[in-house]
Structure formats: structure tokens, C-alpha cells
Amino acid sequence: MIVTAILTFFIIGVCAFVLNINWKTKRLYTNYTLIPYRIPVLGHLLDFLKDANQFIFDNFAKYGSIFTANICGQHFTFLLDVHDLLTMTKNPSLVFSGSEMVTTIFGSHIQEDIAQVLHKTIYPQTLQRADALNALTVRFVESFHQSLEKDQMSSPEEWRQCGLFDLCHRFIFGASTRALFGDIEDEELKELETNFVTFNDKFYVFSRGLPVWFYKLFYRSAYQAREKGIKLLIKQRPNQSEFITAAREFYEGKHGDVFSPTDVGARMMIFFWASLGNTIPATFWILYYLLTTDKGRILEILREEILTHGENMNEMKVADSVINETLRLIGNVFLMRCTYKEDGTTLDLHDGRQLHIHPKDLVCYYPTISHYDKSVFPEPYKFQYDRFLHLNKLPGSYMPFGIGKSMCPGRFFVRNEVKTILITLVKEIELELVDFNYQQRPRFRKECVGTGVMVPDRDVKVRYRFKKQ
Ligand code: HEM
């Protein structure tokens, strides 16, 4: 009798459990796969933190171009066929989902209407308009050369040995920060730099959108570094760029009642990180591929290009192709959208199917999938410096800077920064690898996936010296 009762309870329990899962799965994901997970509450979090790139590629191979992951209760539907991308980005009910993310990463909430003003007015006028971009580039070049001269004076013509990543950091950090934020005293710049490095090292954890208490408890020094950086950026400096001036005026003037000084500092922190966090590793990979491919022959080709066209950056087509090809290989971002419509929204997919997006679920495109698609980019794992040289326009499946409304507004500036460094390298500096061992080459830091560009897991030894003029 007792055995029968226990068995009955057991069977009812199992049925209820199975029915509940099925019901939930059916209700939410008709026709699409919610990937099974073993750990309740966390869902796929650990797989995702360990190696999100592998997680996506594995599930793409297993389930095809649409599947849903559960990360701590948040559903991410990956929509990985490039033919469905425009359906996603052009759907008026889907909006850029960065606001919550930005809140956790930088501690500053950004409302959709403010984001629109930035994208429609401030970014185009101050980072993309030719004369504003030109002025910003000139500031970068001046600052960059000032720091080079200091370095050169310390021991002219001597070889200096360092890490390639460290060198790129030195090339970019001060020059970019001063070009954007104005004349920062050396000491304050140093302080900003220390805090940037600490926060940036753990940036990937902040980008996973976990609750604030988690960061305060487990990532205390990175959290504090962010707060110190925000404090340092509240202050205005002379000669700040048109971009920073316009953004500050917008926050402090029109929205002065909404934004406290700390909020403005946090907004500045977003621009500060955005201008450096991807640029430094991208420059590292560009120089790494130039130094390790074809025994430095591409640097020779670049030298010829620069000698032929002077220093006209718009004419540096080989440099553009090198930058594009590097970003194809290392560009790494999640393009995410969500809907706030109560009944969600439905996407009509290219193959005739429909995908319903529930409110608060995230839809996510991962451009790395198309960057490594051999039907678009033959021999996708190979660095081919001239791959983009013969294309009139960039292919639709190439998007290291994002797509649509939220596309990176700094994409023109970063090209000019890199070209400044390339011009200097071919004209003024000799740079070479030291004891390079291909077996111990840098790989991508697996845990940093999705934050913009892949970060190298180790540095590469180089030496450099200034050429005799
Ligand atoms: C290789 C270097 C860079 C890469 C790969 C890169 C990539 C990106 C990506 C993928 C986004 C988000 C797009 C989206 O989610 O749809 C973004 C946003 C942004 N980037 Fe860049 N970026 C780079 C350099 C820069 C630089 C130098 C600046 C300097 C001003 C900059 C300023 C910004 C800003 C302000 C945003 C936020 C736009 C918003 O308000 O939504 N970026 N970037």
C-alpha cells in the first residue's frame, strides 16, 4: 500500500515536472531550441563565462542558426544567419538593448531618447564630420609625437625592449585621452591610466550584466578603479575635443536636472573606455600580423604606399585593408536587441519561418560567425593583408563596429590613430620581434568574448629604436 502510494506520488511528480518544462518550452519557444542546461538558476552562465565563442560555435553546429540560451534566467535567442540580420535591426519594435548593460558596466543609466540624440546629432557632428574628425586627429598626432620625443630624448638610437601590447598601450593611451579630454596633467593621466588598467582587466565580467553587489563583493578593486576613474573624469580640462564639449553641454545643460556630476563622470567613463578598450588590443593585433606575416614584407608595401601618397590618410588603401582584415579576425561583439512591447514582436525570417520575441528576451547576432564563413571569406583563418583591397565596398557580413543605429561612432577616428602609428613606424622607428616562437604565439583570452575585439592572452617581446633622420 505504502509502496503504491510512493510510486503514485513519484509518477505524478515526474509528470508534473516534465509537463511544466514542456509547457514552458512550448509557450516560449515554439519551433526553436532552448538549449538544455544542468544547473538551475545559473543556466548556461558557466559555459558562457568560460568560453562564449566556443559555446556559440558548438551550438550553431548542433542546432543551426537559431537557438536560445538561458543565462541566470535571462533568455538570449541567437539569430546567426546573416540573411536575418536586417530583419532584426530594421524591426521598429526592437531596440538597442545596451541600456541595462551600460548601467551595470559603468553605473550610469541611459534613456533611449538621450541615446538617440547622441547617435543622430552629437556623434555625427563631432566624430564623423570631416573637419571635427580632422581636428581630433591633429590633436592625437601632436600628443603622440610629444610622447615619442620624450622617449627618444631619454636614449636616442638605443634599442629598447618591451612587450608589443605595452608599446601599443603607450602609443595610444595618453595621445587618445588628451585628444579627447584635453590637457590632463601628467600625474592625473598616470592615475587615470592605473585605474583604466585595473578596470579594463575585469571589463568582461562587468559586461555580463550581473548585479552590482556581485562586483562590489568579488571584483572590489576593479569596481573601485571604475569609481576613481569616474571621479577623475568629472573635471573639465582646457582644450577638450568638440565631441566631449558637446556631450557635456548636452548632459549638464539640457539634462542638468537629471544628471548629477557623478552621472556626467560616468558618461565620460563610457566614452573613455570606448575610445581605448578596443583600440589598444586592435592596434596590438594589427602590428602583430604585420610583424609575423611574410617576414615583414607588408610593412615594406605600406612604406611604398606612404612614400607615394605622402601622409594623406584617405589614400592609404593598403593600410585600410590591413585594418579591415585584422578586425575581421579579431572583431568580436554581440549585437543585441530587445523589445519592450507587452506582447513582444515577430520576425519574418528569410526562409519563410517566423520567430516570436517575447518581452525582455534578448535577440543576439554574433558577427564572428560570418567573419569566419568560408563562403564569404575564403580561407577564413588566414590573415590576407590585401583581402579588402579589391572590394568597392565592405561586404554585408562584415561588421566589427556593429550595425545600424548603435554602430560605433569612433570608427573613423580609430583608423586615423592606427594610420598615424603606421606612418611613424615606417618613417621613424625600427620595430622587430625578439625570440618569437610560433608555438607560444598569443591566443584570444577566452573569457573576454563579446566585448568588442579579442584580447591577447599574452604579450609578444619586441625591440624598437628611432631611426637616424
Ligand atoms: C578598433 C577599435 C574599436 C572597435 C572595434 C569599436 C567597436 C564598437 C562597437 C562594436 C560598439 C557597439 C556597437 C553596437 O553595440 O551596435 C561601439 C560603440 C561605441 N564606440 Fe567604438 N570601437 C572602437 C573604437 C572606438 C573609438 C576610438 C572611439 C572614440 C571616440 C569609440 C567610440 C564609441 C562610442 C562612444 C560607442 C557607444 C555608442 C553608443 O552610444 O551606443 N570607439 N564601438
Residues whose N, C-alpha, C, O or C-beta is under 5 A from the ligand:
A	BS01	HEM	F271 A274 S275 N278 T279 A282 V333 F334 P400 F401 G402 I403 S406 M407 C408 P409 G410 F413 V414 G452
